Amino acid sequence: MCPQLFFTNVPYNCSDRELKEWIEARGIAAVAIRMIRDLVSGVSPAFAYASLKDEGQIDSAVSALNGKRMRNQIITVSQVPSRDAVA
């Protein structure tokens, strides 16, 4: 399973592609992006997940992305706990 990051305060009309480009512009290799969207309106309520290629990138990715500005929003980034850690 790929390591994941959780993003909050993402601009409401941000696309998966835009977020992926924003992440990769900071030197982080993202495998997949999943914007959380309202089923009726299709608008994101500012949450997203990103899967990374390698577990070793998690700490550096959080440091490189957390607190950075995307458009007029300050993005908050944290690591998604692995399912093994929950058990």
GUVEXTOR-347851 format. One record per residue (C-alpha): residue number from 1; chain; x, z, y. Coordinates in steps of 0.05 Angstrom, whole numbers. Layout:
# residues N
<banu seq="NUM" mol="A" xx="X" zz="Z" yy="Y"/>
...
# end
This chain:
# residues 87
<banu seq="1" mol="A" xx="0" zz="0" yy="0"/>
<banu seq="2" mol="A" xx="26" zz="-18" yy="69"/>
<banu seq="3" mol="A" xx="38" zz="38" yy="119"/>
<banu seq="4" mol="A" xx="-14" zz="38" yy="174"/>
<banu seq="5" mol="A" xx="-19" zz="57" yy="248"/>
<banu seq="6" mol="A" xx="-83" zz="79" yy="284"/>
<banu seq="7" mol="A" xx="-93" zz="56" yy="356"/>
<banu seq="8" mol="A" xx="-140" zz="86" yy="407"/>
<banu seq="9" mol="A" xx="-157" zz="65" yy="478"/>
<banu seq="10" mol="A" xx="-148" zz="-9" yy="461"/>
<banu seq="11" mol="A" xx="-181" zz="-53" yy="514"/>
<banu seq="12" mol="A" xx="-253" zz="-66" yy="493"/>
<banu seq="13" mol="A" xx="-247" zz="-142" yy="490"/>
<banu seq="14" mol="A" xx="-179" zz="-144" yy="456"/>
<banu seq="15" mol="A" xx="-173" zz="-192" yy="398"/>
<banu seq="16" mol="A" xx="-136" zz="-180" yy="332"/>
<banu seq="17" mol="A" xx="-88" zz="-235" yy="353"/>
<banu seq="18" mol="A" xx="-74" zz="-205" yy="421"/>
<banu seq="19" mol="A" xx="-60" zz="-136" yy="392"/>
<banu seq="20" mol="A" xx="-15" zz="-166" yy="339"/>
<banu seq="21" mol="A" xx="25" zz="-204" yy="392"/>
<banu seq="22" mol="A" xx="30" zz="-140" yy="434"/>
<banu seq="23" mol="A" xx="57" zz="-102" yy="375"/>
<banu seq="24" mol="A" xx="106" zz="-156" yy="353"/>
<banu seq="25" mol="A" xx="132" zz="-165" yy="425"/>
<banu seq="26" mol="A" xx="159" zz="-94" yy="418"/>
<banu seq="27" mol="A" xx="198" zz="-111" yy="354"/>
<banu seq="28" mol="A" xx="148" zz="-84" yy="303"/>
<banu seq="29" mol="A" xx="129" zz="-129" yy="245"/>
<banu seq="30" mol="A" xx="54" zz="-124" yy="234"/>
<banu seq="31" mol="A" xx="24" zz="-152" yy="170"/>
<banu seq="32" mol="A" xx="-50" zz="-145" yy="189"/>
<banu seq="33" mol="A" xx="-92" zz="-120" yy="246"/>
<banu seq="34" mol="A" xx="-163" zz="-93" yy="239"/>
<banu seq="35" mol="A" xx="-202" zz="-81" yy="303"/>
<banu seq="36" mol="A" xx="-262" zz="-35" yy="293"/>
<banu seq="37" mol="A" xx="-323" zz="-69" yy="322"/>
<banu seq="38" mol="A" xx="-395" zz="-51" yy="335"/>
<banu seq="39" mol="A" xx="-438" zz="-89" yy="285"/>
<banu seq="40" mol="A" xx="-491" zz="-108" yy="336"/>
<banu seq="41" mol="A" xx="-451" zz="-125" yy="398"/>
<banu seq="42" mol="A" xx="-386" zz="-146" yy="364"/>
<banu seq="43" mol="A" xx="-347" zz="-107" yy="417"/>
<banu seq="44" mol="A" xx="-291" zz="-60" yy="398"/>
<banu seq="45" mol="A" xx="-301" zz="13" yy="418"/>
<banu seq="46" mol="A" xx="-225" zz="17" yy="430"/>
<banu seq="47" mol="A" xx="-202" zz="32" yy="359"/>
<banu seq="48" mol="A" xx="-157" zz="-10" yy="314"/>
<banu seq="49" mol="A" xx="-111" zz="-6" yy="253"/>
<banu seq="50" mol="A" xx="-47" zz="-43" yy="240"/>
<banu seq="51" mol="A" xx="-12" zz="-50" yy="173"/>
<banu seq="52" mol="A" xx="64" zz="-53" yy="177"/>
<banu seq="53" mol="A" xx="112" zz="-88" yy="130"/>
<banu seq="54" mol="A" xx="155" zz="-29" yy="116"/>
<banu seq="55" mol="A" xx="147" zz="47" yy="111"/>
<banu seq="56" mol="A" xx="214" zz="56" yy="147"/>
<banu seq="57" mol="A" xx="183" zz="27" yy="211"/>
<banu seq="58" mol="A" xx="129" zz="80" yy="220"/>
<banu seq="59" mol="A" xx="168" zz="130" yy="264"/>
<banu seq="60" mol="A" xx="201" zz="77" yy="306"/>
<banu seq="61" mol="A" xx="135" zz="39" yy="313"/>
<banu seq="62" mol="A" xx="98" zz="101" yy="338"/>
<banu seq="63" mol="A" xx="155" zz="115" yy="387"/>
<banu seq="64" mol="A" xx="157" zz="43" yy="411"/>
<banu seq="65" mol="A" xx="81" zz="35" yy="420"/>
<banu seq="66" mol="A" xx="51" zz="103" yy="436"/>
<banu seq="67" mol="A" xx="37" zz="114" yy="510"/>
<banu seq="68" mol="A" xx="51" zz="42" yy="528"/>
<banu seq="69" mol="A" xx="6" zz="1" yy="573"/>
<banu seq="70" mol="A" xx="-36" zz="-57" yy="548"/>
<banu seq="71" mol="A" xx="-71" zz="-89" yy="607"/>
<banu seq="72" mol="A" xx="-98" zz="-28" yy="645"/>
<banu seq="73" mol="A" xx="-102" zz="18" yy="585"/>
<banu seq="74" mol="A" xx="-51" zz="69" yy="560"/>
<banu seq="75" mol="A" xx="-51" zz="60" yy="484"/>
<banu seq="76" mol="A" xx="-47" zz="120" yy="437"/>
<banu seq="77" mol="A" xx="-15" zz="106" yy="369"/>
<banu seq="78" mol="A" xx="-9" zz="151" yy="308"/>
<banu seq="79" mol="A" xx="7" zz="145" yy="235"/>
<banu seq="80" mol="A" xx="-50" zz="140" yy="186"/>
<banu seq="81" mol="A" xx="-37" zz="193" yy="132"/>
<banu seq="82" mol="A" xx="-27" zz="164" yy="63"/>
<banu seq="83" mol="A" xx="-81" zz="176" yy="12"/>
<banu seq="84" mol="A" xx="-30" zz="214" yy="-31"/>
<banu seq="85" mol="A" xx="-20" zz="264" yy="25"/>
<banu seq="86" mol="A" xx="-95" zz="280" yy="28"/>
<banu seq="87" mol="A" xx="-102" zz="297" yy="-46"/>
# end
